[in-house]
Amino acid sequence: MENILVIDDEREVGNFFLHLLEGKGYHVKLGFNGKDFAKLIKEHSFDLALIDVKLPDTNGLDLLKQLKTALPSCKAIIMTGYSTVKTAVEAIKYGASDYIEKPFDDIDELERLIEGLLDNSSTSSQNDMYKLAETLGFIVGKNKEMNDLIKLAYKIAKKNVNVLIEGETGTGKEVLAHFIHHASMRYDQPFIGINCGAVSETLLESELFGHEKGAFTGAVKEKKGIFEIANRGTLFLDEIGEASLAIQVKLLRVLETGEYIRVGGETIRRTNTRIIAASHVNLAQAVAEKTFREDLLYRLDVVKLTIPPLRERIEDLPLFIEYFLKKLNSHLSFSDDTILQMKQYHWPGNVRELFNVVKRAVTLAEGETTIITPDFLPEKLKTERTLPSQKLFSIGKNTRDDIDLERYLNEWTSYILSLWKENKKVDLERVLSLVKDLEKQIGRSFVMKTLKETVGNRKEASERLNITVRKLRYLLKEKGADPKV
């Protein structure tokens, strides 16, 4: 039977878990501070640890880091009060499996969470997560940042906390909001979205809170607001940064109390609506510029998810193209050189712009060919070429940042091939040979540098470089390096 560690300075909480979990047949060890924690993980092995965020001599995040070092396979649940939910979300980024809020209102849900983490069904759960994301059109792909983001979104979806999504226009903020709603316990309730920058202040207030008959000119009958319609569901406030300060004050009241009044009304109404807000501008900067209320940002930014622009996850571009072709019911395909050309583009409009480019190419090519060539691309995609990312080149400097080596090599390959396309006098086989030599030279240098920084730990080095251990061994072998390095 599994071993569970509980660390909480409140003895009644520890006794609660001891009674609950031993009644289920688990072996339980209790600790009340960081000193107890250090002693217990040294003497015992655990399958699951429940750790309180606030302890008298340390904090839960520090203990979580120690746990992941001492017992990497041990799952962890962070216990928190509402005021420290943001800290709990940080814990998930550090490797916690989930978090729970105190007091524990739903014991059945708590039991299901613990049982789910201990029955080794994480693979099935992860498959469900990716399947839901793809169904809704939120392509995750190979990009590590996107994988981490979707995992965090999936974990917090079932929590009753507000979410702030930031990202450039066209990155898929509303699609991510839909994903969170469908993965939540509110999935069978309404999901309603409104763009706060697309309507006037007066109309936005009426849309959000509703109005009474005669409240203003044209109000010939009473109208329910979105907060009333979305009760028990999810409200997506797109471009929240565009809302006026007056509207922000009214939104703050709803978020703090769950109460609102219709325009022209006097009756206080209540709503139980989850808020997911989105903005293409940095709201923290907007607070500094006095265009956004700091107290409202605090209420919205319980969990913040930042979607990277398409140019920073260009390796996933073929997956988007494949998805869009299916969406358009097209049997056409994009040639390799067409995709290569598209990878050179900056994509200021992100995924939304990519869809329009794919749709245009399919429309032009339909009935003429089965393969979409660069000729069917807009002129702007044919003329723009970008150098390989300088950010990725920082590995050549004295830095401990993780570097996506695979992506960096792919960018250089694309760049060299784009130069060849402009002057095809050089034989393609010769160019490909040069590309392969370049990959070996750059790869060897980066691998050896990272191995020195990780003291020869190949697994850690491969993770930091975002390459497989097999690829790392390949590069070492080409160098003739000592395999024990």
N, C-alpha and C positions, 0 to 999 in steps of 0.2 A: 504494500500500500504506500502511496506517495507521502513524502515528508513536506510539511509546510512550516514556514517560519513567519511569525507575527511580531512586528516591532511597533509598539505604540506606548507612549508614556501614560496613557489612561488605563489603569488596571481593569476597570470595568469593560473596556473595549477588548482587552486581551482575554479576559474571562469569557466574554461573549463568543469570541472566535474559538476559544478552546472547547466550549460546550457545543457549539454548532458543528465544528469540523470533526472533532473526535466522535460525535454522534453519527457522522457520515463514514467513519472508519479510517480517517486520515490520522497520521502521526503529527502532532503539533508541538512546536517549541515556542515559548514566549520570551520576548525581550522588551525592555522598557526604555532603552537608550542606545547610544552609539557603542558604548563599552560592551553591553550585552551582545549587540550585533556582532562585533569583532570576535568575541569569544565563541559564539554559537556557530558562525560560518567556518571557524577554524576547526571546530570539533565535530561538525556534522555536515552532511550533504543534503541539499534541499531541492525539491522540484518546483516549489512556488514560494515566493516571499510576499507578504503584505506589509508595506512600510508606510508609516505616517510621515507626512511632509515635515511637520514641526515636532522637533524633539528637544529636550532640555539642553543637550550637549552637542548637537549637530543638526543636520537637516537631511530629509529623505533623498534629495538628489545626490548628495555626497555618498550616502550609503548605497544607492543604486549603482553608482559608478564602481564602488568597491565590490559589490555583488557580481557585476558583470565581468570583473577581472578575476575574482576568485572562483565563481561558479557560472561560466558563460551560458550554460544550457538552462539555468534556473530562470523560470518566468517570474515576472514581478508585477504587482499591482500597487499603485500609489494611492494612499488614503488622504483625502483632503477636505477642507471646508470650502464653501463657495468662494471665499475671498482669496483662496490660493489655487483656484482652478487653472490659472495661467501657468503657474509653476508645475502643476500636474501635466499639462500639455507639453511643457518643456521636457518633463520626465519621459514621455513617450518618445521624444526625439533622441533621448539618451538610451533607449532600449526597453523601457517599461512596456508591458503588454497592454495595460489598460489602467484606468484610475476610477475610483469610486468616491462619492461625496458623503461626508458625515453630516448629520446622522443617517443611518442606513434605513431608508423608508421602505424599500422593497426587498425583503429577505429572499424571496423566491428568485428575483433577478440576480442577487448577489450569489446565490448558490449556483445558478446556471452559468454565471461568468466563471466562477472557480472551476466547476466541472468541465466547462468548455476548454479552459486553458490546460487542464490536466489530461484530457482524453486524446491529445495529440492530433486534433482535427484541424490544426491551423492551415494545412495545405488545402483542405476542402473550403475553408472559410476564405482563403486568399483567392482561390479560383472563382468563388462567388463574387468577390469584390471586383476582379478584373472583368468578369462576364457582365456585371451590372454596368461598369464604366463603359465598356465597348458598346453595349446595347444603347446607352444614352449618347454615344458619340464622343465620349471623353477618352481619347486614345492616350495610353500611357507609354507603351513602347520600352525602349532600352535606357532612356535617360534616367540616371540615378535620382536627380532632383525631383522629377515627376513621380517616380516610384515612391519616394519618401513622402511626397505630398499626398498622393492618393491613399496611402496606408494611414496617414494621420487623419485625413478627412473621413475615412471609413470608420476609424476608431471613435472619433468624436461625434459621428453622426447620431449615434444612439443616446448621446448625452443631451440634456436639456439646456444647452448653452448657445449663446449667440456667436455667430461666425462672421468675420470680416475677410473678404476676398479681394486681394489687390492684384493688379496685372495690367499690362497695356491693352488698349482696345483690340478686340478680336482674338484674345487668347483663350476664350471659352469660360469666362467667369460664370455666366448663367448656366452653362452646361454642368459645371462643377456644383453649382447650387442645387440643380435638379438631382445630381448624384447623391448629395448629402441628404436631401429630402427622402429619396427613395430608399436609402440605406438606414433611415431613422425609424423610430417607432411611430412616426406620424405619416408613414408612406401612403396610408389609405385615406388621408385627410387632404384638404385642398392645398395646392401649391400655387401661389399667386405672385406675379412679379409686376413691378412698375418702375419705369425709368424716371427718377426724380428730376432729371435735367430736361425732360421732354415736354413738361407741362408747366403752366404758370403757377405761382405760389398759391393763388386762390383756388384754382382747380385741383392742385395737388392736395391741399388740405381737405377738400371735399372728397377726393378719391380715397384718401387714407382713413378719414374719420366719419365720412358720411355727412348728410345734412338734413335738417328738418324742412318741411314745406314752408316756403316763404322766407327762408333764411337769407336769400339774396335774389336779385333779379334773374328770372329764369328757373328758379327752384319751385316748380309747379307741384311737386310731390316730394315726399320724404325719400331719402336714398340711403341704403346701407353702405358703409365704408369697407375698405379692404380688411381692416383689422377685425371687423365683425364677420365678414365672409370667410376669412382665413382662420377663424377661431379653431384652436386645436390642430391647426396645420402650420404651414410655413409661408412667411412673407419675404419675398426677395426684393430688397431695395437697391436697385441698380443705380449707379452714379450718385451715391448718397452725398458725395462732396458737392454736388450741384444744388442741394436743398438750401433754401434760405435759412438765415439764423432764426427767424420766427418759427419756421417749421421744425427746426432742430430742437427748439425748446419743447414743443409739443411731443415730439418723438421721445425725448428724454423722459418726459412724464410717464409715457406708456411703458417704456423699458424699466423704469424704476418701480412703478406701482401696478402696472397692468390695467390702468384706468384711462379713459378718454371721454370726451364729450363731443357729440356731433356739432357741426357748424350750425349756429342758431339754436342749439338745444340747451337744456339745463340738467338733463338726467345723466348721471355718471354711469357709464357702461364699463364692463370688464371684458378682457380678452386674454386668452392663453395661446399666444402666437409666437412661434419661434422666428427670430429675425436673422436673416442672412443678408448682409449688406455687401456691396461691391463698389469699387472705385478704381478708375484708371490713374488717378493722381495720388500722391503720397499724403495721406490724411494727417500724419504727424507734422509734415511741413505746412499743411493748410492750417493746423492749429497755431503754429508759430506765426503764420501770416494773418491770424485773427479772422479767418474765413470759415473756420470749423470749431465747434465747441469741444474743449478738452474733456469735459465730463461726459459728453455723448460718445466721444471716441473711446473712453474708458469702458463704457457700457457695451459698445459694439465689439471692441477688440478683446473679447475673452479668448478667442482662438483666431489667429490670423494665418491665412493661407495665401502665399504669393505664387502666382503662376508664372513660370519663366516664359519669355517671348520665344517664338518659333526659331529664331536665329540661334538661340542658345541650346536648342534641342534638335538641330537640323538632321541628326542621325535618324530621327523618327519620321522624317518627311515621306519616305516610301510607304510607311504604314498609313499615314493620312491619305495619301493618293489612293491606295487600295480601298480604304474605307469609303472615300468619296465616290469612287467608281461604282462600288456596290450600291451606294445610296442613289446614284443616278441611273442604276440598272444598265450600266454600260459594259459591253464585252471587250472594249478597247483596252490597250495597255500602253504604258509609257516606256519608251526605249531607255536604255541605260544612259545614253548621252543626253537625253532630255532631262532625266532626273539629275544628272550631274550638273547641267546648266542651271536647273532650278535651285540646286544647293548653293550656287554662287550668289544668289540674290539675297538681299537684306531682309525682306519680308516685313516692312513697317506695319502692314495691316494684319500680320500674323495668320492664324489659322483661317480666319474669315476671308482674307485676301487669297489664301491658297485655294480655298474652295471655289472662289470665283474664277481663278485661273484654270483650275481643272474643268469646271463646267464649260468655260469658253472653249478650251481645247477640244473637249468631247463634242461640243456643238459643231465646231468647224471641221472636225475630222470624221464625224459620223457619215457613213456611206462612201467615203473616199479611201479609207485605209483601216487596217486593224491595229496599226502601231502609231502612236502619237510621237512625232519627231519634234525637234526644236522649232521647226517652221511654224508650228501651231501655237507657239508661245507668244505672249505680248512682247512688243519691241523692248520694253524696259528690262525684261528678263534676259534678253540677248546681249544687252550692252553693259550691264552692271556685273562687275567681278570684284570679289572681296579677297583680301589677303587672308591666310590662315590666322585664326584668332590670336592676338598678342597675349590675351589673358592665359591661354593654354601654354604659351611659350615660357611662362614664368617659372616653370620647373627648372629651367636652366640657371636660375638664380638661387640664392640661399633662402629657401622657403620650406615650410612644412605643410603647405596647403595640398589637399588632394588634387591630382591632375588627371584628366581624362585622356590618357595617352592614345587609346584607340581612336577617339574622335580627332585628336590632333593629327595623327598620321593620315586619317581619312581626308582631313581638310587639305593637307599638303599634296596628297595624291590628286585630289580634285583640282587644285590650283595648277599643278604641273600639266595635267591633261588638258586644262583649258588653254594653257599656253601652246600646247601642241596643236590644238584645233585651229589656232590662228596661223600656224605655219607648219603645214603637213609635209614639208620637205624631209623632215627627219622621220625615219622608219618607226612605226608605232611599237614594234617589238623592242627596239632600242630604248624607246622612252619608258616602256613598262619595266625593262631591266634596270634602268636608272632609278625608277620609282622604288623597286624592290630593294636596291642597294641603299637608298635613302632611308627606307623604313628600318633596315637592319642597323644602320649607323646611329640614327636618332634613338631607336628603341634600346639599343645596347647601352648608350650613354645614360638614358633616363633610368633604366632598370638598375644599373650598377650604382648610380647615385642614391636611388631609393633604398636599395638593399643595405647600403652603408648606414642610412638614417634609421632603418628598422633593425639594425644589428643582425642582418641576415635572415630575418623572418619573411619567408617567401609569401605566405598567405597575406600578411599585412601589406607587403609591398605591392602585390597584385591588386589588392582592394584599393589602395591609395592611387594606383595608376589606372584603375578600371579596366584591367585586362585579366584574362584567365591565367591561372597558374601554368596551364599548358603553354600559353603564349609566352609567358615569362621564361619558361624552360627553353622554348624554341630560340628566343633571343640570346639566352645564355649559351646555348649549345653552338649557335652561329659564331659566338665570340670565342668559343673554346675555353670558357671559364670553368673554374673548379665547380662541379655540381654541388659541392658542400657549402658554397658561398651563401 
